[in-house]
Amino acid sequence: MLSASAAVLRAGDQPYTIEEVTLDQPADDQLVVRVTATGFCHTDAVARGPELADGLPMITGHEAAGVVEWVGPDASGIDVGDHVVLTFSYCGSCSQCSENHPAYCETFVERNLFGRFATGGSGATGSAGEPIMARWFGQSTFATRTIVDARSAVVVDRDLPLAMLAPLGCGIITGAGTVLNALGVRPGESLAIFGVGAVGLAALLAAKAVGVESIIAIDLHPSRLELAAELGASATVLGGDNDAVLEQVRKHAGQGTHYSIDTTGVPDVILSAIHSLRARGTCALVGLQVGDVVLQGTTLAGKQLVGVTEGDADPTSLIPHLIQLWRDGQFPFDRLIETFPFTAINEAEQAALTGRAVKPVLIMEQSG
C-alpha cells in the first residue's frame, strides 16, 4: 500500500488540509516518486474554480522534483534512486507529440486539468474511503509521494539542489520556452514583458541568456520591477495606466518592440501588449485569459498574435538546457524562489496570488 501526506483541496473556498491518503497502485509504465520539493503555480488555483468543482476533493501541485522509489517494468531509462524533475502529462504518440511539441498534445487539457487518460481510477483514497483526484497535470505533487508516467519525469544530476529545480517543470519552462521556442527572440531585437512574476522573469532570463539587450518589464508590483532590473531588464514600467504604459514603452522602444509577452491574461493588458508592438511584431499570450479581448480594425495591422502553452517546450530537452545555462551562470532562476515548509501551503498560496513571493516552493516533510 502506497501512502502519502497530502494537501487536499476539498472545496474551492476552503484552505488546503494536510491529510494521510492512500495512492492507487502504479501502472507498468509509471514511476513512484518521493517528492522533495514542489512549486506553487498560479494554475494550481484554477482548481478552485466552479468549472472544476466536480473534481473535488483533489490534490493539486504540478511543479516538483524528487527521488524515484519504484520503476514499472515498462518504464525505460529511469532507475530507482534517480533524481527527477516532474512535468506535464502528454500521450507521446499523437501527431503533436510525434513532432516534438508535447505541450500541444491532442489530449493535453483532458490529461492535465481533468486527470483523464490516466491509469488507476481517481488516484488516491482518503481516510474515510472516499476517492480523491490525484491526477492533476498527471502528478498531483502537493504530497510527499506521487505516481507519474515515466515520460513526465526528466532525470537530473544528483549533485543539483532539488528544491531549486522544482519550478522548472512548468512556470520556468513556460517563460523560457516562450522566448526560446515560440518566439525565437534574437540579439538586436526588443521584447516587452507584461507581468514579471515567475513566468515573465523566466522569459527575461532566457532573453538575456541569448543576448537580448532591449527588454522592457511591466508590472503592478514595484518589488518585482526592482528584481527585473537586477536580472537585466533595460527598462521597467509600473503598470496600471495603460496609456501611460504604452507611452513609456514607446519612449524606450521607438515605434514599438519586436515582441511582447502577456503573462496576466487580463484583456486590457493583452491589448496593451499588442499595441506595444511595432509593425510585424508578435505578441505571445501565456497567461490564463480572464475575459474577452476585443480586436478592432487596426489592432493587428501587420502584427501577429500567438497563444503559447508550456512554452511550446519539449521538457526532456529544455529542462537540461536551462540547468546547463544555470551552471554556466547565464540563467539564475534560483533568484525567483522563496521556500516554505509543506505545512505552510496556504501561506504559500496567498504569497503567490498576492505577488508577495515570485515563486513559492514547498519543502516537503517526508513522514508519509
C-alpha positions, 0 to 999 in steps of 0.5 A: 500500500502506497501512502502519502501526506497530502494537501487536499483541496476539498472545496474551492473556498476552503484552505488546503488540509494536510491529510494521510491518503492512500495512492492507487497502485502504479501502472507498468509504465509509471514511476513512484516518486518521493517528492522533495520539493514542489512549486506553487503555480498560479494554475494550481488555483484554477482548481478552485474554480466552479468549472472544476468543482466536480473534481473535488476533493483533489490534490493539486501541485504540478511543479516538483522534483524528487527521488524515484522509489519504484520503476514499472517494468515498462518504464525505460531509462529511469532507475530507482534512486534517480533524481527527477524533475516532474512535468506535464502529462502528454500521450507521446504518440499523437501527431503533436507529440510525434513532432516534438511539441508535447505541450500541444498534445491532442489530449493535453487539457483532458490529461492535465486539468481533468486527470483523464487518460490516466491509469488507476481510477481517481488516484488516491483514497482518503481516510474515510474511503472516499476517492480523491483526484490525484491526477492533476497535470498527471502528478498531483505533487502537493504530497510527499509521494506521487505516481507519474508516467515515466515520460513526465519525469526528466532525470537530473544530476544528483549533485543539483539542489532539488528544491531549486529545480522544482519550478522548472517543470512548468512556470520556468519552462513556460517563460523560457520556452516562450522566448526560446521556442515560440518566439525565437527572440534574437540579439538586436531585437526588443521584447516587452514583458507584461507581468514579471512574476515567475513566468515573465522573469523566466522569459527575461532570463532566457532573453538575456541568456541569448543576448537580448539587450532591449527588454522592457518589464511591466508590472503592478508590483514595484518589488518585482520591477526592482528584481527585473532590473537586477536580472537585466531588464533595460527598462521597467514600467509600473503598470496600471495606466495603460496609456501611460504604459504604452507611452513609456514603452514607446519612449524606450522602444521607438515605434514599438518592440519586436515582441511582447509577452502577456503573462496576466491574461487580463484583456486590457493588458493583452491589448496593451501588449499588442499595441506595444508592438511595432509593425510585424511584431508578435505578441505571445499570450501565456497567461490564463485569459480572464475575459474577452479581448476585443480586436478592432480594425487596426489592432493587428495591422501587420502584427501577429498574435500567438497563444503559447502553452508550456512554452511550446517546450519539449521538457526532456530537452529544455529542462537540461538546457536551462540547468546547463545555462544555470551552471554556466551562470547565464540563467539564475532562476534560483533568484525567483524562489522563496521556500516554505515548509509543506505545512505552510501551503496556504501561506504559500498560496496567498504569497503567490496570488498576492505577488508577495513571493515570485515563486513559492516552493514547498519543502516537503516533510517526508513522514508519509 
